[in-house]
């Protein structure tokens, strides 16, 4: 089991980014098709779900009624306050918890599904966070993910790496543009199933944000049904 005591809970604070993101996220949901993407990302989930990096709670209205509970992890306190407001409006029980992805304060094998939504770019230790997700998923559980990734074209990828080494993480809440979420998910012992790049799931008329990937994964070697 990962050693979780070294990562302090609630230690993340990016007030400038958080205030900007809280204003931008609703606009993106309405005008960039992200609301449709969120709905498709979460469709078919049931039972207990843990969502990592819940942000302002933009996913909460899109969880289906078959979900019995969502435990929403959000370490940034400004975003967490917004998420608490959204949780009170949700049609299902949502518990917003101040913790980090690398130190989930929940029991092992406690959840039927996990959701990652634009969060692997900003966690401090990607493999440790994914190891925690494997720990808390029940046998047969699945991981739903929507992440942005490094471009497969040399020019944009070089620019992404340059931004990551300079001002981008400082301005954007520790976001890194050049990470490889699919590679990281596989390296953490997950088997990646269906995924799509660059277009919205089920709503292909609009392009998704640049260099995005949306899909499903399960712990490798675990083919049992929930």
ABEGO torsion letter per residue (X at the ends): XBBAAABBBGABBBAAAAAAAAAAAAAAAAAAGAAAAAAAAABGBBEBBBBBGAEAGAAAAABBAABABBBBBBABAAAAAAAAAAAAABABBBBBBBBBAABBBBBBGABABBBBBGAAAABABAAAAAAAAAAABBBGBBBBBBBBBBBABAAAAAAAAAAAABAAAAAAGGBBAABBAAAAAAAAGBBBBBBBBGBBBGBAABBBBBGBBBBBBBBBGBABBX
